Amino acid sequence: MSEPVVAVVGGGQLARMMTSAATALGVHLRVLVEQQDGATGRVAADAPVGRAGDESAVLALVEGADALTFEHEHVPTTVLAAVAGQGVPVRPSADALRYAQDKLAMRARLAGLDLPCPRWAPVETADDVALFLSEVGGTCVVKTARGGYDGKGVRVVRDASDVSDWLAASAAGTGPALLAEEAVEFDRELAVLVARRPSGEVVSWPVVQSVQRDGVCEQVIAPAPDLDPRTEAAAQRVARAVAEQLDVVGVLAVEMFEVPDTAGGAPRILVNELAMRPHNCGHWTIDGAVTSQFEQHLRAVLDLPLGATAPRARWSVMVNVLGSELDDLTDALPAVLADPLVKVHLYGKQVRPGRKLGHVTVCGDDLEEVRSRAVEAAARLRGDGPGDMTFPLTARRMR
């Protein structure tokens, strides 16, 4: 029996971390990488170089493959249609993926399913922005419908002139369409990671809390501490509904805001973003859960039985290494690994300010100790001394 072949578009750290899971399962991973010396090109045995928008490169990638999947959503619909035309399953499908590619489509679909979201509206002109601002109290968030990630393509707006350049580009067809969302006052950000296979089996991991700095995920705490059971149930219910109603196959991350209930009941949740692939909020699962998100994603796209998602420890804290003063992060390994609980994952990337260069995870029984050790380890890999524990886990903020 020949080993199954999964083709993956994208050669960043997500595909890199998928390679070890594929090896363990006996799956042949064929990854379309942007450069041979990139994060995945350095570790994958079968890594042709090409671009996600190059139809001929993607069609060559899927020759003889059992499924095509992704480590990012930026694959043109025309390319996905060509793959489907060759009889290779695309997972998630183009029909599902469009809701992760286009925020306007996502908001309209979730609204049609009556799932909780911030107030929103498409905006094409300065008058559209001004009208929306008047309806939501004078401050909103304007997003590009396509292409934004890690805080890019997002602006807090108090006057239409704040996005005059985006409006002009959109009107001229040189920029993406835009939408406005109310600026939500929330206590913290939560996320639910779900996996679904074509036969319909769905599993999810515990609700986690993410801590953001400048729009980029810095920490993930699993499970989310002090979470009201009613809020937890609502978050799980919404994430499962998204997976089932949008017919997602593979791993799905549903990012949410936890919003205080004005009537004094359990905090509410509002859906912020969707990602149909392994996601930063699930990196803790490599060391902290029975089945990692990367193994689960491969199981799902091959329609294999899904693995258990139970945590291996009471707490897991993942901290991203965002930039570094070190030219080579491996120079810090002796100091970092002196803590026997620290698990290090480096992505083989060249150092640039703010770039995701790797992450660390610590698991244990005491949250503050686990978090402190993870923060300290990441700080050592950044080469900037003691870790910063001053950033609060909960604080009213707006986005």
C-alpha positions as CSV (number, residue, x, y, z in Angstrom):
1,M,0.0,0.0,0.0
2,S,1.5,3.4,-1.0
3,E,1.6,6.2,1.5
4,P,-1.1,8.9,1.1
5,V,0.1,12.1,-0.5
6,V,-1.1,15.5,0.8
7,A,-0.2,18.6,-1.2
8,V,0.2,21.8,0.7
9,V,0.3,25.4,-0.7
10,G,2.6,27.6,1.3
11,G,6.1,27.2,2.8
12,G,6.0,29.1,6.1
13,Q,6.1,27.8,9.6
14,L,2.7,26.2,9.5
15,A,3.7,23.8,6.8
16,R,7.1,23.3,8.5
17,M,5.3,22.1,11.7
18,M,3.0,19.9,9.5
19,T,6.0,17.9,8.3
20,S,6.8,16.2,11.6
21,A,3.1,15.2,12.0
22,A,3.1,13.8,8.4
23,T,6.2,11.8,9.1
24,A,4.6,10.3,12.2
25,L,1.5,9.3,10.3
26,G,3.4,7.9,7.3
27,V,2.0,10.7,5.1
28,H,4.0,12.0,2.1
29,L,3.8,15.8,2.3
30,R,4.5,17.7,-0.9
31,V,4.8,21.4,-0.2
32,L,4.8,24.3,-2.7
33,V,7.3,26.7,-1.1
34,E,8.1,30.3,-2.0
35,Q,11.9,29.7,-1.6
36,Q,14.0,26.6,-1.1
37,D,15.8,28.0,1.9
38,G,12.6,29.2,3.6
39,A,11.0,27.8,6.8
40,T,9.6,24.6,5.1
41,G,12.0,24.3,2.2
42,R,14.8,23.6,4.7
43,V,13.0,20.6,6.2
44,A,10.6,19.1,3.6
45,A,12.0,16.3,1.4
46,D,9.5,17.1,-1.4
47,A,9.3,20.9,-1.7
48,P,9.0,22.3,-5.3
49,V,9.4,26.1,-5.5
50,G,6.4,28.1,-6.8
51,R,3.7,30.6,-6.1
52,A,0.2,30.1,-4.9
53,G,-1.2,32.0,-7.8
54,D,0.7,30.0,-10.4
55,E,-1.8,27.5,-11.8
56,S,0.7,25.4,-13.5
57,A,2.8,25.1,-10.4
58,V,-0.2,24.1,-8.2
59,L,-1.4,21.6,-10.8
60,A,2.0,20.0,-10.9
61,L,2.0,19.9,-7.1
62,V,-1.3,17.9,-6.9
63,E,-0.3,15.3,-9.5
64,G,-1.0,12.0,-7.8
65,A,-2.0,13.6,-4.5
66,D,-4.9,12.5,-2.4
67,A,-5.8,16.0,-1.3
68,L,-4.8,19.6,-1.5
69,T,-4.7,21.8,1.6
70,F,-3.1,25.1,2.6
71,E,-1.0,26.9,5.2
72,H,-2.5,30.2,4.1
73,E,-5.8,31.2,2.4
74,H,-4.3,33.3,-0.4
75,V,-4.9,31.0,-3.3
76,P,-6.9,32.3,-6.3
77,T,-10.3,30.7,-6.8
78,T,-9.4,30.0,-10.5
79,V,-6.5,27.9,-9.3
80,L,-8.7,25.9,-6.9
81,A,-11.2,25.3,-9.6
82,A,-8.5,23.9,-11.9
83,V,-7.3,21.5,-9.1
84,A,-10.9,20.3,-8.5
85,G,-11.2,19.8,-12.3
86,Q,-8.3,17.4,-12.1
87,G,-10.3,15.3,-9.6
88,V,-8.1,16.2,-6.5
89,P,-10.1,17.0,-3.4
90,V,-9.5,20.6,-2.2
91,R,-9.8,20.7,1.6
92,P,-11.2,23.1,2.7
93,S,-13.1,23.6,-0.6
94,A,-13.1,26.9,-2.5
95,D,-16.7,27.4,-1.4
96,A,-15.7,27.3,2.2
97,L,-12.3,29.0,1.8
98,R,-13.9,32.2,0.4
99,Y,-15.2,33.0,3.8
100,A,-11.7,33.1,5.2
101,Q,-10.4,35.0,2.1
102,D,-13.1,37.7,2.0
103,K,-14.3,39.4,5.2
104,L,-17.3,40.9,3.5
105,A,-18.4,37.4,2.4
106,M,-17.7,36.1,5.9
107,R,-19.7,38.8,7.7
108,A,-22.7,38.4,5.4
109,R,-22.7,34.6,5.8
110,L,-22.3,34.6,9.5
111,A,-25.1,37.2,9.7
112,G,-27.3,34.9,7.6
113,L,-26.6,32.1,10.1
114,D,-27.6,34.5,13.0
115,L,-24.2,34.0,14.6
116,P,-22.9,36.8,17.0
117,C,-20.8,39.4,15.2
118,P,-19.9,43.1,15.7
119,R,-22.1,45.5,13.8
120,W,-20.7,46.0,10.3
121,A,-21.3,47.4,6.9
122,P,-19.6,47.6,3.5
123,V,-18.1,51.0,2.8
124,E,-17.3,52.4,-0.6
125,T,-17.3,56.2,0.0
126,A,-16.4,58.8,2.6
127,D,-20.2,59.3,3.1
128,D,-20.5,55.5,3.9
129,V,-17.9,55.7,6.5
130,A,-19.3,58.9,8.0
131,L,-22.8,57.4,8.2
132,F,-21.5,54.2,9.9
133,L,-19.5,56.3,12.4
134,S,-22.7,58.2,13.3
135,E,-24.5,54.9,13.9
136,V,-21.8,53.4,16.2
137,G,-20.8,56.3,18.4
138,G,-18.0,58.0,16.4
139,T,-15.3,55.3,16.4
140,C,-15.1,52.2,14.2
141,V,-12.6,49.8,12.7
142,V,-12.2,49.7,8.9
143,K,-10.7,46.6,7.4
144,T,-9.6,45.6,3.9
145,A,-11.9,42.7,2.9
146,R,-8.9,40.7,1.5
147,G,-5.3,40.4,2.4
148,G,-5.1,41.6,6.0
149,Y,-3.4,39.6,8.8
150,D,-1.5,40.2,12.0
151,G,-2.9,43.7,12.4
152,K,-2.3,44.6,8.7
153,G,-5.3,45.9,6.7
154,V,-7.0,47.2,9.9
155,R,-7.4,50.9,11.0
156,V,-9.2,52.5,13.9
157,V,-11.1,55.3,12.4
158,R,-12.7,58.4,13.8
159,D,-13.2,60.3,10.6
160,A,-13.6,59.2,7.0
161,S,-10.3,61.0,6.1
162,D,-8.5,58.4,8.2
163,V,-9.0,55.9,5.3
164,S,-9.2,58.3,2.3
165,D,-6.3,56.5,0.7
166,W,-7.9,53.1,1.0
167,L,-11.2,54.5,-0.3
168,A,-9.5,56.0,-3.3
169,A,-7.6,52.8,-4.1
170,S,-10.7,50.7,-3.7
171,A,-12.7,53.0,-6.0
172,A,-9.9,52.9,-8.6
173,G,-9.7,49.1,-8.5
174,T,-6.1,49.2,-7.3
175,G,-7.1,48.2,-3.7
176,P,-9.4,45.7,-2.0
177,A,-13.0,46.4,-1.0
178,L,-13.6,47.7,2.5
179,L,-15.9,47.1,5.4
180,A,-16.4,49.0,8.7
181,E,-17.1,47.3,12.0
182,E,-18.0,48.8,15.3
183,A,-15.1,49.3,17.7
184,V,-16.0,46.6,20.3
185,E,-15.2,47.1,23.9
186,F,-14.1,43.7,25.1
187,D,-12.3,42.2,28.1
188,R,-10.2,39.7,26.3
189,E,-9.8,37.7,23.1
190,L,-10.8,34.0,22.9
191,A,-10.4,31.4,20.2
192,V,-11.8,28.0,19.5
193,L,-10.0,25.5,17.3
194,V,-12.2,22.9,15.6
195,A,-11.4,20.1,13.2
196,R,-13.9,18.5,10.8
197,R,-13.5,15.6,8.4
198,P,-15.6,15.1,5.2
199,S,-17.7,12.4,6.7
200,G,-18.9,14.9,9.3
201,E,-17.0,14.1,12.5
202,V,-16.2,17.3,14.4
203,V,-13.9,17.7,17.4
204,S,-12.7,20.8,19.2
205,W,-10.0,21.8,21.7
206,P,-10.6,23.8,24.9
207,V,-11.4,27.5,24.5
208,V,-8.1,29.5,24.7
209,Q,-7.3,33.1,25.5
210,S,-4.9,35.0,23.2
211,V,-2.9,38.0,24.3
212,Q,-2.2,40.5,21.5
213,R,0.5,43.2,21.1
214,D,0.0,45.6,18.2
215,G,-2.4,43.3,16.5
216,V,0.0,40.3,16.6
217,C,-0.6,37.3,18.9
218,E,2.0,37.2,21.6
219,Q,0.7,34.6,24.0
220,V,-1.9,31.9,24.1
221,I,-3.2,30.4,27.4
222,A,-5.0,27.1,27.3
223,P,-7.6,26.8,28.6
224,A,-8.8,30.4,29.0
225,P,-8.6,31.1,32.7
226,D,-11.7,31.9,34.7
227,L,-14.0,31.4,31.8
228,D,-17.7,31.3,32.6
229,P,-19.1,27.9,31.7
230,R,-22.0,29.5,29.8
231,T,-19.6,31.6,27.8
232,E,-17.4,28.5,27.1
233,A,-20.5,26.6,25.9
234,A,-21.5,29.5,23.6
235,A,-18.1,29.8,22.1
236,Q,-17.9,26.0,21.4
237,R,-21.4,26.0,19.9
238,V,-20.6,28.9,17.6
239,A,-17.3,27.4,16.4
240,R,-19.0,24.1,15.7
241,A,-21.8,25.9,13.8
242,V,-19.3,27.7,11.6
243,A,-17.5,24.5,10.8
244,E,-20.7,22.6,9.9
245,Q,-22.6,25.4,8.2
246,L,-19.7,26.5,6.1
247,D,-18.7,22.9,5.3
248,V,-15.1,23.4,6.5
249,V,-12.8,20.4,6.2
250,G,-9.6,20.5,8.2
251,V,-8.7,22.7,11.1
252,L,-10.7,25.9,11.6
253,A,-9.8,28.7,14.1
254,V,-12.6,31.0,15.2
255,E,-11.3,34.1,16.9
256,M,-13.7,35.9,19.2
257,F,-14.1,38.8,21.6
258,E,-15.4,38.2,25.1
259,V,-17.8,41.1,25.8
260,P,-19.4,41.9,29.2
261,D,-23.1,41.4,29.3
262,T,-24.9,44.7,30.0
263,A,-27.6,42.8,31.9
264,G,-25.1,41.3,34.3
265,G,-25.3,37.8,32.9
266,A,-22.5,35.6,31.5
267,P,-20.0,37.4,29.2
268,R,-21.1,37.3,25.5
269,I,-18.9,36.3,22.5
270,L,-18.6,38.0,19.1
271,V,-16.9,36.4,16.2
272,N,-13.9,38.4,15.0
273,E,-12.0,36.4,12.4
274,L,-11.9,32.9,10.8
275,A,-8.9,30.9,9.6
276,M,-9.3,27.6,7.8
277,R,-6.0,26.0,8.5
278,P,-3.7,25.4,11.5
279,H,-3.4,28.6,13.4
280,N,-1.3,30.4,15.9
281,C,-3.9,29.9,18.7
282,G,-3.4,26.1,18.3
283,H,0.4,25.9,18.5
284,W,0.1,24.9,22.2
285,T,-1.5,21.6,21.1
286,I,1.9,20.3,19.9
287,D,3.1,19.9,23.4
288,G,-0.1,20.4,25.4
289,A,-2.8,18.2,23.9
290,V,-3.2,14.5,23.0
291,T,-3.5,15.4,19.3
292,S,-1.8,18.4,17.8
293,Q,-3.6,20.7,15.4
294,F,-1.1,19.7,12.7
295,E,-1.7,15.9,13.0
296,Q,-5.5,16.6,13.3
297,H,-5.5,18.7,10.1
298,L,-3.8,15.9,8.1
299,R,-6.3,13.3,9.6
300,A,-9.2,15.5,8.6
301,V,-8.2,16.3,5.0
302,L,-7.5,12.5,4.5
303,D,-10.9,11.7,6.1
304,L,-9.2,9.6,8.8
305,P,-10.7,9.3,12.4
306,L,-9.9,12.3,14.4
307,G,-7.8,12.2,17.5
308,A,-8.5,13.1,21.1
309,T,-8.2,16.8,22.0
310,A,-7.8,16.6,25.7
311,P,-5.1,18.7,27.4
312,R,-2.1,16.8,28.7
313,A,-1.7,19.3,31.6
314,R,-3.8,21.7,33.6
315,W,-2.3,24.7,31.9
316,S,-0.3,25.3,28.7
317,V,1.1,28.7,27.8
318,M,2.5,29.4,24.3
319,V,4.6,32.6,23.7
320,N,5.7,33.7,20.3
321,V,9.2,34.9,19.6
322,L,8.6,38.2,17.7
323,G,11.9,39.4,16.4
324,S,15.2,39.1,18.1
325,E,18.4,40.9,18.9
326,L,20.3,37.7,18.1
327,D,21.6,36.8,14.7
328,D,21.2,33.1,15.4
329,L,18.5,32.1,17.9
330,T,20.2,28.8,18.5
331,D,22.9,30.7,20.4
332,A,20.3,31.1,23.2
333,L,19.4,27.4,23.4
334,P,21.8,26.5,26.3
335,A,20.2,29.1,28.5
336,V,16.6,28.5,27.4
337,L,16.8,24.7,27.7
338,A,18.3,25.0,31.2
339,D,14.6,25.1,32.1
340,P,13.5,21.4,31.6
341,L,9.8,22.3,31.1
342,V,10.4,24.6,28.1
343,K,9.7,23.3,24.7
344,V,11.2,25.3,21.8
345,H,10.0,25.5,18.2
346,L,12.2,27.5,15.9
347,Y,11.0,28.3,12.3
348,G,14.4,28.6,10.5
349,K,13.6,32.2,9.4
350,Q,16.0,35.1,8.9
351,V,15.7,37.6,11.8
352,R,13.6,40.7,11.1
353,P,12.0,43.1,13.6
354,G,8.7,41.8,14.8
355,R,8.8,38.6,12.6
356,K,7.5,35.4,14.0
357,L,10.7,33.5,14.4
358,G,9.5,30.7,16.7
359,H,7.5,29.9,19.8
360,V,7.9,28.3,23.2
361,T,5.4,26.3,25.2
362,V,5.4,25.4,28.9
363,C,2.9,23.1,30.5
364,G,2.1,22.6,34.2
365,D,-0.2,22.9,37.2
366,D,0.3,26.5,38.2
367,L,-0.7,29.2,35.6
368,E,1.5,32.0,36.9
369,E,4.6,29.8,37.1
370,V,3.9,28.3,33.6
371,R,3.3,31.7,32.1
372,S,6.4,33.2,33.8
373,R,8.7,30.4,32.5
374,A,7.3,30.7,29.0
375,V,7.7,34.5,28.9
376,E,11.2,34.2,30.2
377,A,12.2,31.6,27.6
378,A,10.8,33.7,24.7
379,A,12.7,36.8,26.1
380,R,16.0,34.9,26.1
381,L,15.4,33.9,22.4
382,R,14.7,37.5,21.6
383,G,18.0,38.4,23.3
384,D,16.4,41.2,25.4
385,G,16.7,40.1,29.0
386,P,13.9,39.3,31.5
387,G,10.5,38.6,30.1
388,D,7.6,41.1,30.5
389,M,4.9,39.9,32.8
390,T,3.2,43.3,33.1
391,F,0.8,42.8,30.1
392,P,-2.5,42.0,31.7
393,L,-4.5,38.9,30.9
394,T,-7.8,40.9,31.2
395,A,-8.3,44.6,30.7
396,R,-11.0,46.5,29.0
397,R,-9.9,47.5,25.5
398,M,-11.3,48.4,22.1
399,R,-10.9,46.9,18.7
